[in-house]
Every structure is written in C-alpha cells, then in structure tokens.
Amino acid sequence: MRGLLLRLAGSLPALVAVIIVTFVLTRVLPGDTATYFAGPTASAESIAQIRAELGLDRPLPEQFWSYVQALVHGDLGMSLTTGQPVLTDILARLPASAELTLCGLLIGMAIAIPLGIIAAVRQGSLADHACRVIVTAGVSLPVFFTGLLLVYVFYFLLGWSPAPLGRLDAFASPPPAVTGFYLIDAALIGDWETWRGAAAQLILPAVTLGLFALAPIARITRASMLAVLGAEFIRTARASGLSSRTLILTYALRNALLPVVTTLGMVFSFLLGANVLVEKVFAWPGIGSYAVEALIASDGAPVQGFVLTMAILYILLNLAIDLVNRALDPRARHT
C-alpha cells in the first residue's frame, strides 16, 4: 500500500504539468472564442464585451489562477457550445467512451492472447505466420481507415450493420441510466430489444478498436510465451512428464501474463486516444467527439477538461496495473 501511495504522489507533478500545458495551449492556439461565438457580423464592441464576460481580457497569470481555484472546487468551467458545465458533459459522455473502449479491448484480448500463445507454441506454423501478418496490418492501418472500411463493407455493401449514427437507432430510446453502459442498463431491466439494438450499434466501432488493440497484445503475448517456454523450469516440468496442456496453461501462461497485463494497460490508454477518431467515424457520443467539437469551436474549457480527465484515468490505470501485477507476482508485493 505504501508503494502505491508513493506512486500516486509521484504522479502529481505530471498532473500539474498537464494542467499548465493544456491551459497555455488553449490560449495560444489559433482561433478566438469571443469572435467565434459573437458571429461573423458582430461589431468590435460586441466581441470585446464577450471577451470581458469570459475573462479572456485579463492577464494569463490571473486567468490561470482563477482556473486553478475553480479546479480545487471541482469546477471545470462552462462549455460554450453546449451551455452546460464541462463536468456534467464529461460525466454524461464518459460511459459511452468507456463502454466502447472496454468492448474493443475485450475483443482484442479474445483474439490476440490465444493467437499469441498458439504462435509461440507452434513456431513457423500457419498460426505463427498469421500472427505476424495480423500484427503488421494492425500496426500499419490507421484506426479511422479501418472504421471507414468496416462501415463500407458491412453497412454499405452487405447491409448487415445498422447505420453508424451513435449508440442507438434514431427511433429507439435509451434505457434508464444506472451505469451509463447501455448493454448493462438494458439487461438490468430485461429490455432485450434495446440491448440488441445497442449491441448492433456497438459491434463495428468495438471491432475497429479491437483490431487496433490486437497487434500489440498478440506480439507481446507471443514474445513473452517464447521467453517463458525457453526457461529452465519449463524444461524441468516437461522432463517430469507433465502434459502439454498443463505445462502451457498452468506454468507458462501464468508467468507470461505479467508483461501482457502491463501491455493491456498501455493499450487501454491508447484506445482512449484512438476513441477520438472512432467516435467521429461512427457518430459515437463520447468524450472524444465532445473534445473535437469543442476544439473546432475554440471552446477551451471542454478541451482542458478532456485532457485532464484522460490524465487522471491514465494515473488510475497505472495504479490498477500495479495492483494486478502484485496479485500475479508475489515478489512485487515486497517492493
């Protein structure tokens, strides 16, 4: 526990740096918030009045101090594009991004880990070559291109997938919010029609992220399994007459999971970033599309809130990885 607290304390300088950098960037990037919201026909007096109301006419140090004071009280500011507090918007949209990211990660794991194990056990086989091809394709193809390709094939050509218009069909109503995850909320009340509709909308964007996540997971699984299978204790266990199934699943896989778990945490953080592009392709109402829309409108508060949220999630994710590593490796509990 002490080690985790030290890691948490060590993350605070990085969080402070994120706050400073995002604040400065939203002030120096091209575009004037006051001019954008005043409209193209607004007079200079109107623009100056809006700038004064937003506090943009004050010196940067004074603006930053006001921003930090608001953060201490849990206030991320107001979104000028939605007219809502940024914290309210993020809390409303975060479940959509989390549901998409988790489903994409689960799809990637379900394919990549077995594929990496088979490729390591059967070197030079068809599965090994397939693993290398998939890894190369996953690294090479941009995630937005994969999404557009899937939409073109499964929606436009084959008609198997619904229109990429968000989390539900335009004529469907979302389930009562409990967790914010439509699949879970619909299952809790037994609304299976809504569940099927949400699942149908989720498949293509989740597969897009899953293909993006598949490459690094399969690669590290294969490399980790190869390293463990060449270890001395594996040769001893094989000489003792253990079956291949027991040897691979009980001895090799457990020891190979440590770098895989660390990679899963990194991939999850990468998927949160890739969400920005996937959400725009599939009109997914997550925090990624929210940040892009705010950036186009030169609305700084939502962009700052988005980056800060991602930084906090990344810190919490690293702590979770440490906990899992300690559970898998008893030696880590004494560090």
C-alpha positions in Angstrom: 0.0 0.0 0.0 2.8 2.4 0.8 4.4 1.8 -2.6 1.0 2.6 -4.3 0.7 5.8 -2.3 4.2 6.8 -3.3 3.4 6.1 -7.0 0.3 8.2 -6.6 2.2 11.1 -5.1 4.8 10.8 -7.8 2.1 11.3 -10.4 1.0 14.6 -9.0 3.8 16.6 -10.7 2.8 15.1 -14.1 -0.8 16.1 -13.4 0.2 19.6 -12.6 2.3 19.8 -15.8 -0.8 18.6 -17.8 -2.9 21.3 -16.3 -0.4 24.0 -17.1 0.3 22.8 -20.6 -3.3 22.4 -21.6 -4.2 25.8 -20.2 -1.4 27.5 -22.2 -2.1 25.6 -25.4 -5.8 26.5 -25.3 -4.8 30.2 -25.0 -2.2 30.3 -27.8 -3.8 28.1 -30.4 -5.3 29.9 -33.4 -8.9 31.0 -33.1 -10.7 33.5 -30.9 -13.5 32.1 -28.7 -15.2 35.5 -28.4 -15.1 36.1 -32.1 -16.5 32.6 -32.9 -19.5 33.0 -30.6 -20.1 36.6 -31.4 -20.6 35.7 -35.1 -19.2 37.0 -38.3 -21.3 40.2 -38.3 -20.6 41.2 -34.7 -19.0 44.5 -34.0 -15.7 45.0 -32.2 -17.6 46.3 -29.2 -19.7 43.1 -29.0 -16.6 40.9 -29.3 -14.8 42.9 -26.6 -17.9 42.6 -24.3 -18.0 38.8 -24.8 -14.2 38.6 -24.2 -14.6 40.5 -20.9 -17.5 38.3 -19.8 -15.4 35.2 -20.4 -12.5 36.7 -18.6 -10.2 36.5 -21.7 -9.2 40.1 -21.4 -7.4 39.5 -18.2 -3.6 38.7 -18.0 -2.8 35.0 -18.4 -1.5 34.5 -14.8 -4.7 35.9 -13.5 -6.7 33.6 -15.8 -4.7 30.6 -14.7 -5.1 31.4 -11.0 -8.9 31.6 -11.4 -8.8 28.3 -13.3 -6.9 26.5 -10.6 -9.2 27.9 -7.9 -12.2 26.5 -9.8 -10.5 23.1 -10.2 -9.9 22.9 -6.5 -13.7 23.2 -6.1 -14.4 20.6 -8.8 -15.4 23.2 -11.4 -14.1 22.5 -14.9 -15.8 25.6 -16.3 -18.7 26.0 -18.7 -18.9 24.7 -22.2 -20.0 27.5 -24.6 -21.0 25.0 -27.3 -23.5 23.1 -25.1 -24.3 25.7 -22.4 -23.7 23.0 -19.7 -20.9 22.7 -17.1 -18.0 20.7 -18.5 -18.0 18.2 -15.6 -21.7 17.5 -16.4 -21.0 16.9 -20.1 -18.0 14.7 -19.3 -19.9 12.5 -16.8 -22.7 12.1 -19.3 -20.4 11.1 -22.2 -17.7 9.2 -20.3 -19.8 5.9 -20.0 -20.2 5.8 -23.8 -16.4 6.1 -24.4 -15.7 3.6 -21.6 -18.2 1.0 -22.9 -16.7 1.3 -26.4 -13.1 1.1 -25.2 -13.8 -1.9 -22.9 -15.6 -3.8 -25.6 -12.8 -3.1 -28.1 -10.2 -4.2 -25.6 -12.1 -7.4 -24.8 -12.4 -8.3 -28.5 -8.7 -7.6 -29.0 -7.8 -9.8 -26.0 -10.1 -12.6 -27.0 -8.3 -12.9 -30.3 -4.8 -11.8 -29.6 -3.9 -13.8 -26.4 -4.9 -17.2 -27.9 -3.3 -16.3 -31.2 0.0 -15.2 -29.4 0.0 -18.5 -27.4 -0.5 -20.7 -30.4 2.1 -18.7 -32.4 4.7 -19.2 -29.6 3.9 -22.9 -29.1 3.9 -23.7 -32.8 6.7 -21.6 -34.3 6.8 -21.5 -38.0 3.3 -22.8 -38.4 0.4 -21.2 -40.2 -0.8 -19.6 -37.0 2.6 -18.1 -36.4 2.7 -16.5 -39.9 -0.9 -15.4 -39.4 0.0 -13.7 -36.1 2.8 -11.8 -37.8 0.6 -10.7 -40.7 -2.1 -9.5 -38.3 0.4 -7.7 -36.1 1.8 -5.9 -39.2 -1.6 -5.0 -40.5 -2.8 -3.8 -37.1 0.2 -1.5 -36.7 0.1 -0.2 -40.3 -3.6 0.6 -40.8 -4.8 3.9 -39.3 -7.8 3.3 -37.0 -10.1 5.7 -38.8 -9.3 3.9 -42.1 -10.3 0.6 -40.5 -13.5 2.1 -39.3 -14.4 3.5 -42.6 -13.6 0.2 -44.4 -15.8 -1.7 -42.0 -18.7 0.7 -42.5 -18.3 0.5 -46.3 -18.3 -3.3 -46.3 -20.8 -4.3 -43.6 -23.2 -1.3 -43.8 -23.0 0.0 -47.4 -22.2 -3.2 -49.4 -23.7 -6.1 -47.3 -26.3 -4.2 -45.2 -25.5 -6.4 -42.2 -24.8 -3.5 -39.8 -27.1 -0.6 -38.8 -26.3 3.0 -39.9 -23.3 4.4 -37.9 -25.4 7.0 -36.1 -24.4 6.6 -32.4 -25.2 4.3 -29.6 -28.9 3.5 -30.6 -31.1 3.8 -33.6 -32.7 7.2 -34.1 -36.2 5.8 -33.2 -35.0 3.9 -30.1 -35.0 5.2 -26.5 -32.0 4.7 -24.2 -32.6 2.5 -21.1 -32.8 4.2 -17.7 -29.3 5.3 -16.6 -27.8 3.1 -13.9 -24.2 2.6 -15.0 -24.4 4.5 -18.3 -23.4 1.4 -20.2 -26.4 0.6 -22.4 -25.7 -3.1 -22.6 -25.7 -3.4 -18.8 -28.6 -1.0 -18.2 -30.8 -2.7 -20.7 -30.0 -6.1 -19.3 -30.8 -4.9 -15.8 -34.4 -4.1 -16.7 -34.8 -7.0 -19.1 -35.2 -4.8 -22.2 -33.6 -7.2 -24.7 -34.8 -5.3 -27.7 -32.9 -2.2 -26.6 -30.0 -4.5 -25.7 -29.9 -6.0 -29.2 -30.1 -2.5 -30.7 -27.2 -1.2 -28.6 -25.1 -4.3 -29.3 -25.7 -3.9 -33.1 -24.5 -0.3 -33.0 -21.5 -1.2 -30.8 -20.1 -4.1 -32.9 -18.4 -2.2 -35.7 -16.7 0.5 -33.6 -15.7 -2.1 -31.0 -14.2 -4.3 -33.7 -12.4 -1.3 -35.1 -10.7 -0.6 -31.7 -10.2 -4.4 -31.2 -8.2 -4.7 -34.4 -6.2 -1.7 -33.3 -5.5 -3.3 -29.9 -4.9 -6.8 -31.3 -1.5 -6.1 -32.8 0.5 -5.1 -29.6 -1.3 -7.7 -27.4 -0.6 -10.6 -29.8 3.0 -9.5 -30.2 3.8 -9.2 -26.5 2.0 -12.4 -25.8 4.0 -14.4 -28.3 7.3 -12.8 -27.2 6.5 -13.4 -23.5 5.4 -17.0 -24.1 8.6 -17.7 -26.1 10.8 -16.4 -23.3 9.0 -18.4 -20.7 8.9 -21.6 -22.7 12.7 -21.4 -23.0 13.2 -21.1 -19.3 14.8 -23.8 -17.2 11.8 -24.6 -15.0 9.7 -25.3 -18.1 12.3 -27.8 -19.4 12.3 -29.4 -15.9 8.5 -29.6 -15.9 8.4 -31.1 -19.4 11.0 -33.7 -18.3 8.8 -34.6 -15.4 6.2 -35.9 -17.8 3.6 -33.1 -17.5 1.1 -32.8 -20.3 1.5 -30.0 -22.8 -1.9 -28.5 -21.8 -0.8 -28.3 -18.1 2.6 -27.1 -19.0 1.3 -24.3 -21.2 -1.8 -23.1 -19.3 -0.6 -23.7 -15.7 3.1 -22.9 -15.7 4.0 -21.0 -18.9 0.9 -18.7 -19.3 0.8 -17.5 -15.7 4.5 -16.4 -15.8 4.0 -14.9 -19.2 1.0 -12.8 -18.1 3.0 -10.1 -16.3 4.2 -8.2 -19.4 0.9 -8.9 -21.0 -1.0 -7.2 -18.2 1.3 -4.2 -18.4 0.7 -4.1 -22.1 -3.1 -4.2 -21.7 -2.9 -1.1 -19.5 -0.9 0.7 -22.1 -3.2 -0.5 -24.9 -6.3 0.7 -22.9 -4.8 4.2 -22.7 -4.0 4.1 -26.4 -7.6 3.1 -27.1 -8.9 6.1 -25.2 -6.9 8.3 -27.5 -8.0 6.4 -30.6 -11.6 6.8 -29.5 -11.4 10.4 -30.8 -11.2 9.2 -34.4 -13.5 6.2 -34.0 -16.2 8.3 -32.3 -16.2 10.8 -35.2 -16.4 8.0 -37.8 -19.4 6.3 -36.0 -21.0 9.4 -34.6 -20.5 8.0 -31.2 -21.4 10.5 -28.4 -18.3 10.1 -26.2 -15.9 12.5 -24.7 -13.6 12.2 -27.8 -16.1 13.7 -30.2 -17.1 16.2 -27.5 -13.4 17.4 -27.3 -13.1 17.6 -31.1 -16.3 19.7 -31.4 -15.1 22.0 -28.7 -11.7 22.4 -30.3 -13.3 23.3 -33.7 -15.4 25.9 -31.9 -12.3 27.3 -30.0 -14.1 26.4 -26.7 -11.2 25.9 -24.3 -12.9 24.6 -21.2 -14.1 21.3 -22.6 -10.7 20.7 -24.2 -9.0 21.3 -20.9 -11.5 19.1 -19.1 -11.0 16.3 -21.6 -7.2 16.3 -21.3 -7.4 16.5 -17.5 -9.8 13.6 -17.4 -7.6 11.5 -19.7 -4.6 12.2 -17.4 -6.5 11.2 -14.3 -7.7 8.0 -16.0 -4.2 7.2 -17.1 -2.8 7.6 -13.5 -5.6 5.4 -12.1 -5.0 2.8 -14.8 -1.3 2.6 -13.8 -2.2 2.1 -10.2 -4.6 -0.7 -11.2 -1.8 -2.3 -13.3 0.4 -2.3 -10.2 -2.3 -4.0 -8.1 -2.8 -6.7 -10.7 1.0 -7.2 -11.1 1.3 -7.6 -7.3 -1.5 -10.2 -7.3 0.2 -12.2 -10.1 3.8 -11.9 -8.9 4.3 -12.3 -5.1 7.8 -10.8 -5.4 6.3 -7.5 -6.3 4.4 -7.3 -3.0 7.6 -6.6 -1.2 8.7 -3.6 -3.4 
